[in-house]
Amino acid sequence: MGPEENQQYLEQIEQASAYIKSKLPQGVNPSTAIICGSGLGGLASTLAEPLTIQYNEIPHFVTATVSGHEGKLVIGNIGQQTVLCMVGRFHFYEGHHLRQVTFPVRVFAKLGVKNLIVTNAAGGLNTSFEVGNVMVIGDHFTLAGLAGLNPLLGPNLEDFGPRFPSTSDAYTMDFRKLAFQAADKLEGKPLKLVEGTYTFVSGPSYETRAEGRLLRTLGADAVGMSTVPEVIVAKHCGMKILGLSLITNVVVTTASSVFEEEKKEIHATHQEVLEASIVKAQAMQGLVREIVSNF
């Protein structure tokens, strides 16, 4: 991306943020943005005084095409906090450039958002994790990123952040602690929180058994097809970040051999992911609401 394309991208960010701002009531300025993962968009329906803006109304927003991702922004209140919910995210595997995938984060920064909560549905690699656990992301890695697939490639957007941002502290420690405290306050304690490392893969195919073993060996506790690009850009923008992964399936990693009897194992499907998300949807909504109330 050259200087002219960079300038065009900045203008698109300005146009999108200006449109959203024009729809907000006077004096309403969201301080927190929440990116809702697969099947987790119901949080938006719990906001007080909601205002909905469809993606296709917003200049330069692309369309969400994946089941479980509706494609709308909902601005409303959780307690005293004004939040912006992104119901439906954009994925690299849909054919979007990473600058399109992370475009909303830039727009949120332009609107004055300081805190980002990013949620996702992820496959569990850590053998102690169970379906329904919520992993508080402490760190991440992506082989694609190490090989050159980074949303910050190209001329730096100086208005947002430095050329070489640090990501060693991408996930804000105070927010991570707050997540565990919030879970303890939920009635009946419906969620078990764990902490771990998330790894991003491009998708859309789920991991092979060998890939699952590789990722686990490298230190990944959960794997998914989102989140990391948005987090990198949010960190570049100077936002505080909390990442939450709902473990919706266990990644199959046992080797298959013609010399051994085939074990009956469940293979990951998107339907399975959505169903697991629905089961824990209400509890996840309660968790996020409790967290935001304490920002």
C-alpha positions in Angstrom: 0.0 0.0 0.0 1.6 3.3 -1.2 1.1 6.9 0.1 -1.9 7.5 -2.1 -3.7 4.4 -1.0 -2.8 5.2 2.6 -4.4 8.6 2.3 -7.5 7.1 0.8 -7.7 4.6 3.7 -7.4 7.5 6.2 -10.2 9.3 4.4 -12.4 6.2 4.5 -11.8 6.0 8.3 -12.8 9.6 8.7 -16.0 9.2 6.6 -17.1 6.1 8.5 -16.5 7.6 11.9 -18.2 10.9 10.8 -21.3 8.9 9.7 -21.5 7.0 13.0 -21.0 10.2 15.0 -23.8 11.8 13.0 -26.2 9.1 14.3 -25.3 9.4 17.9 -27.3 11.7 20.3 -25.6 14.9 21.3 -23.0 14.2 24.0 -23.0 10.4 23.6 -19.4 9.2 23.2 -18.7 5.4 23.5 -15.6 4.7 25.6 -15.7 0.9 25.2 -16.1 -1.2 22.1 -17.0 -4.9 22.2 -16.4 -7.2 19.2 -18.8 -10.1 19.5 -17.6 -13.5 18.3 -19.5 -16.4 16.7 -22.9 -16.7 18.4 -22.2 -14.1 21.1 -24.0 -11.2 19.5 -26.9 -11.4 22.0 -25.1 -9.0 24.3 -26.2 -6.1 22.2 -29.9 -6.9 23.0 -29.2 -6.3 26.7 -28.0 -2.7 26.2 -30.1 0.1 27.6 -31.2 2.8 25.2 -29.9 1.0 22.1 -29.2 2.6 18.8 -28.6 0.2 15.9 -26.7 1.0 12.7 -26.5 -1.6 10.0 -23.1 -2.2 8.4 -24.4 -1.5 4.9 -25.3 2.0 6.0 -21.8 2.8 7.1 -19.4 4.1 4.4 -16.7 1.6 3.6 -17.8 -1.1 6.0 -17.8 -4.5 4.3 -20.6 -7.1 4.9 -20.4 -9.9 7.4 -21.1 -13.1 5.6 -20.6 -15.8 8.3 -23.5 -17.5 10.1 -23.7 -16.1 13.7 -22.4 -12.7 12.6 -25.4 -10.4 12.0 -23.7 -7.2 10.6 -24.6 -4.3 12.8 -23.3 -1.8 15.3 -25.4 -1.3 18.5 -24.6 1.6 20.8 -26.1 1.7 24.2 -25.5 1.7 27.9 -24.2 -0.8 30.5 -24.7 0.9 33.8 -23.0 4.3 33.5 -20.8 3.2 30.6 -21.7 3.9 26.9 -20.5 1.0 24.8 -20.4 0.1 21.1 -21.1 -3.5 20.2 -19.9 -4.9 16.9 -22.3 -7.7 16.2 -20.5 -9.6 13.4 -16.8 -9.2 12.6 -14.9 -9.5 9.4 -12.5 -12.4 8.8 -9.4 -12.8 6.7 -10.8 -16.1 5.3 -13.8 -14.2 3.8 -11.3 -12.7 1.3 -10.8 -9.4 3.0 -7.5 -7.6 3.3 -6.3 -7.3 6.9 -6.8 -3.5 6.6 -10.5 -4.2 6.0 -10.7 -6.8 8.8 -9.3 -4.2 11.2 -11.0 -1.1 9.7 -13.7 -0.9 12.4 -11.0 -0.8 15.1 -9.5 2.3 13.5 -13.0 3.8 13.2 -13.6 3.1 16.9 -10.4 4.8 17.8 -11.4 7.9 15.8 -14.7 7.9 17.7 -12.7 8.1 21.0 -13.0 4.5 22.1 -10.3 3.7 24.7 -11.2 0.2 25.8 -11.7 -2.9 23.6 -13.2 -6.2 24.6 -12.8 -8.8 21.9 -14.6 -12.1 22.2 -14.4 -15.2 20.1 -15.3 -18.9 19.9 -12.2 -21.0 20.0 -11.0 -24.6 19.8 -9.3 -25.9 23.0 -5.8 -27.2 22.7 -4.9 -27.3 26.3 -5.9 -30.8 27.6 -7.2 -29.3 30.8 -9.7 -27.1 29.1 -13.3 -28.2 28.6 -16.1 -27.0 26.3 -17.8 -24.1 28.0 -14.7 -22.7 29.7 -13.8 -19.1 29.0 -10.2 -18.4 28.4 -8.9 -15.0 29.4 -6.3 -14.3 26.8 -2.9 -13.5 28.3 -0.9 -13.6 25.1 -1.1 -14.7 21.5 1.0 -15.8 18.6 0.4 -16.3 14.9 2.6 -18.1 12.5 1.1 -16.1 9.7 2.1 -12.9 11.4 5.7 -14.1 11.9 5.7 -14.9 8.2 4.6 -11.4 7.1 0.8 -11.3 7.4 0.4 -8.3 9.7 -2.3 -5.6 9.6 0.3 -2.9 10.1 2.1 -3.6 6.9 2.6 -0.7 4.6 3.2 3.0 5.4 2.5 3.7 9.1 -0.6 5.5 10.1 1.1 8.1 12.2 -2.2 9.6 13.5 -2.9 6.4 15.3 0.4 5.1 16.6 4.1 4.4 16.2 5.8 2.5 13.4 7.0 -0.2 15.8 4.4 -0.8 18.5 5.1 -3.2 21.3 2.6 -6.1 21.7 4.3 -7.9 24.6 1.7 -6.4 26.9 -1.2 -6.3 24.4 -3.7 -7.7 26.9 -4.2 -5.3 29.8 -3.4 -6.9 33.1 -5.9 -5.0 35.1 -8.7 -6.1 32.7 -7.6 -9.7 32.9 -7.8 -9.6 36.7 -11.1 -7.8 36.5 -12.5 -10.7 34.3 -11.8 -13.3 37.0 -13.3 -11.0 39.7 -16.4 -10.5 37.6 -16.9 -14.2 37.1 -16.8 -14.7 40.9 -19.7 -12.2 41.2 -22.0 -13.9 38.8 -25.0 -15.7 40.5 -24.4 -19.4 40.6 -20.9 -18.9 39.0 -22.0 -20.4 35.7 -18.6 -19.9 34.0 -15.2 -21.4 34.7 -12.5 -19.0 33.7 -9.0 -20.1 32.7 -6.1 -18.1 31.3 -3.9 -19.0 28.3 -2.3 -18.2 25.0 -4.5 -17.8 21.9 -3.2 -18.5 18.4 -4.6 -17.1 15.1 -4.9 -19.3 12.0 -6.3 -18.0 8.7 -9.0 -20.6 8.2 -11.6 -21.3 6.9 -10.6 -25.0 7.2 -10.3 -26.3 10.7 -6.9 -27.6 11.8 -5.6 -31.0 10.8 -4.5 -33.3 13.7 -0.9 -32.6 13.0 -1.5 -28.9 12.9 -3.3 -29.1 16.3 -0.3 -31.0 17.8 2.1 -28.4 16.3 0.2 -25.5 17.8 -0.1 -27.1 21.2 3.7 -27.9 21.2 4.4 -24.2 20.4 2.4 -23.2 23.5 -1.1 -22.4 22.2 -4.0 -23.2 24.6 -6.7 -22.3 22.2 -7.0 -21.6 18.4 -9.3 -19.5 16.3 -9.7 -17.5 13.1 -10.0 -14.0 14.4 -9.0 -11.6 17.2 -5.3 -11.2 16.7 -5.4 -8.7 13.8 -7.9 -6.5 15.7 -5.8 -6.7 18.9 -2.6 -5.7 17.0 -4.4 -2.6 15.5 -6.1 -1.7 18.8 -2.7 -1.8 20.6 -1.3 0.4 17.8 -4.1 2.8 18.6 -3.2 2.8 22.3 -6.3 1.0 23.5 -6.6 -1.1 26.6 -7.6 -4.6 25.6 -9.4 -7.6 27.1 -9.6 -10.9 25.1 -12.1 -13.6 26.0 -12.3 -17.0 24.2 -15.3 -19.3 24.7 -14.0 -22.8 24.3 -16.6 -24.3 22.0 -14.9 -27.5 20.9 -11.8 -29.6 21.6 -9.3 -29.8 18.8 -8.7 -33.3 17.6 -4.9 -34.0 17.8 -4.5 -37.7 18.1 -2.7 -39.2 15.1 -4.6 -41.4 12.7 -2.9 -44.6 11.6 -3.8 -47.5 9.4 -2.2 -49.7 12.0 -4.4 -48.6 14.8 -8.2 -48.9 15.3 -9.8 -45.6 14.4 -11.1 -43.8 17.5 -14.5 -42.2 17.4 -13.9 -38.5 17.8 -16.0 -35.4 17.1 -14.8 -33.3 14.2 -15.2 -29.5 14.5 -18.1 -28.0 12.6 -19.3 -24.4 12.6 -22.7 -25.6 13.8 -21.1 -27.2 16.8 -19.4 -23.9 17.5 -22.6 -21.9 17.3 -24.5 -24.5 19.5 -21.8 -24.3 22.2 -21.9 -20.5 22.1 -25.7 -20.5 22.5 -25.5 -22.7 25.7 -23.2 -20.2 27.4 -24.5 -17.0 25.7 -26.4 -15.7 28.7 -23.5 -16.3 31.1 -21.1 -14.6 28.7 -23.4 -11.6 28.5 -23.5 -11.4 32.2 -19.7 -11.7 32.5 -19.1 -8.9 30.0 -21.7 -6.7 31.6 -20.1 -7.2 35.0 -16.7 -6.4 33.6 -17.8 -3.2 31.8 -19.7 -2.0 34.9 -16.4 -1.9 36.7 -14.4 0.0 34.1 
